[in-house]
Every structure is written in C-alpha cells, then in structure tokens.
Amino acid sequence: MHLGHIHEPTEENPELALKHYGRAIEFLRTGDKSRAIEELRRTLHYDPDFSEARAKLAEMGQEV
C-alpha cells in the first residue's frame, strides 16, 4: 500500500525547494489553492526548514 509522499524520506535540496516555492506562489496568484498546497509540501520535502513555506501553509489552514 502506498502511503503518499508525506511518509517518504526527506531528500534535502534547497535549490529544488526554492523552485517549488516559486511555483506555489504562482499557483496562489492564479487562484489554484490545491496546487499551491502541493507545491508548498514539495518545498518542505526538499527543505524541511523552509520557514516561508511553513508559514504559508499555516496561513492557508494546513497542518505542517
């Protein structure tokens, strides 16, 4: 059974984290909240300490 990316090990890569964060901001700008959330979660997958992504998820009412 596949449990999803939340349970996969973190693969730290700050450069990829920044790329996904930028995509999240673009999705928010265009009103695509669900894709923005996906990208913010990917951001944290690549950089668990990315505070802006954590703050944005919390702002959107998402658990981090």
Legacy VTK file of the C-alpha trace (Angstrom):
# vtk DataFile Version 3.0
C-alpha trace
ASCII
DATASET POLYDATA
POINTS 64 float
0.000 0.000 0.000
1.349 3.435 -0.975
1.075 5.990 1.830
1.915 9.057 -0.250
4.816 11.462 -0.334
4.260 12.664 3.232
5.773 9.439 4.558
8.676 9.281 2.130
12.109 10.211 3.445
13.185 13.808 3.016
15.631 14.475 0.204
17.219 17.791 1.143
17.861 20.020 -1.840
17.451 23.758 -1.160
17.604 24.630 -4.868
14.622 22.389 -5.683
12.812 23.699 -2.608
13.089 27.253 -3.902
11.804 26.174 -7.332
8.727 24.529 -5.805
8.100 27.518 -3.540
8.132 29.822 -6.567
5.628 27.575 -8.318
3.420 27.617 -5.202
3.381 31.407 -5.196
2.422 31.430 -8.892
-0.433 28.994 -8.240
-1.651 31.189 -5.381
-1.505 34.217 -7.648
-3.727 32.456 -10.195
-6.123 31.162 -7.533
-5.156 27.473 -7.714
-5.020 26.804 -3.975
-4.836 22.997 -4.171
-1.820 23.020 -6.492
-0.193 25.702 -4.353
-0.554 23.454 -1.309
1.017 20.546 -3.229
3.973 22.721 -4.209
4.405 24.051 -0.664
4.509 20.477 0.626
7.093 19.610 -2.033
9.081 22.635 -0.896
9.208 21.196 2.613
10.117 17.766 1.252
13.301 19.251 -0.195
13.952 21.713 2.651
12.124 20.930 5.918
13.373 24.208 7.433
11.893 26.458 4.699
10.068 28.794 7.089
8.215 30.775 4.406
6.600 27.585 3.070
5.614 26.510 6.592
4.134 29.940 7.290
2.202 29.984 4.002
0.723 26.524 4.699
-0.279 27.601 8.214
-1.803 30.792 6.772
-3.886 28.572 4.481
-5.087 26.473 7.419
-2.948 23.460 6.516
-1.126 21.275 9.002
2.611 21.295 8.582
LINES 1 65
64 0 1 2 3 4 5 6 7 8 9 10 11 12 13 14 15 16 17 18 19 20 21 22 23 24 25 26 27 28 29 30 31 32 33 34 35 36 37 38 39 40 41 42 43 44 45 46 47 48 49 50 51 52 53 54 55 56 57 58 59 60 61 62 63
